[in-house]
Amino acid sequence: MNIHDQFTTGLDPLWQITETGQGGVVRRHGSLHLSLPTAEAASYSNAQITSYDPKTSQFQFRAPLRLSVTAFSSLHPSDLKGTAGFGFWNHPFEPGQWWRLQPQALWFFFGSPPNNMPLADGVPGHGWKAATFDAKHKRGLALLPLAPLGVLLMRFPMLYRLLWPMGQAAIGVNEVLLDPALLNSEQTYTLEWRPETARFSVDGKVVMETKRPPRGALGFIAWMDNQYRIVTPQGQFGGGLVDVPRPQSLVLSEIKIEAI
């Protein structure tokens, strides 16, 4: 399935639109704005498009393919609140469906503090990133029975430095922190996803490569919301909502998905 949407005459019929709380998806001047005019931490707000119905999660995309997204944020990342991004994932967090809690993703992801998911050694838990993870890989599933013990051991800094590289490799975590200023001006982000490799580029410059991309079918998502998540190797899990005091948008000028 090939997609090329420049938002000039409408939206591709593939896209499923989700507008929650104050979130809005608006086509304007040949671009698509995923916007939060403002939002309060008392309620969830989200503006997103997906290639799948979130209620059924029937995913269309598999390697090998190339994704190109031309996008920017309306505010500098230092002023953005919540999370935003675009790429592919398996929508693993549907309420009441515990068996799906095995996330897979290849995407460009932004999270503002207090978002804290430091899953790649040496990479902070917030910021603008290129990232992959694959908790459904057989190596990760094999370590799952040992996870409670591992979480306890990794609370000791020396054991964390010893053990977490094995855990990171098992769940296919690869991340690189991008210059946040990139997000505040229009750039073209490219992801080449092949069965054995994935390559992330920004305006033609390679920023990350991995030999452990997720396998199987995934769905495209682009979003902006007012939530945060906390997931650490030391066993800290949590999340919540943040205030959005100023209007903010993720602006998409072009989405192109093609087989390679």
Sequence and secondary structure as in RCSB ss.txt:
>XXXX:A:sequence
MNIHDQFTTGLDPLWQITETGQGGVVRRHGSLHLSLPTAEAASYSNAQITSYDPKTSQFQFRAPLRLSVTAFSSL
HPSDLKGTAGFGFWNHPFEPGQWWRLQPQALWFFFGSPPNNMPLADGVPGHGWKAATFDAKHKRGLALLPLAPLG
VLLMRFPMLYRLLWPMGQAAIGVNEVLLDPALLNSEQTYTLEWRPETARFSVDGKVVMETKRPPRGALGFIAWMD
NQYRIVTPQGQFGGGLVDVPRPQSLVLSEIKIEAI
>XXXX:A:secstr
  EEE  SSS  TT EEEEETT EEEEETTEEEEEES B TTS  EEEEESS TTT    B SSEEEEEEEEESS
 TTT  SEEEEEEE     TT GGG   EEEEEEEE TT B   STTS SSEEEEEEEETTSHHHHHHGGGHHHH
HHHTTSHHHHHHHHHHHHHHTT EEEE  GGGGGS EEEEEEE SS EEEEETTEEEEEES    S BEEEEEEE
SEEEEE TTS EEEEE  B S EEEEEEEEEEEE 
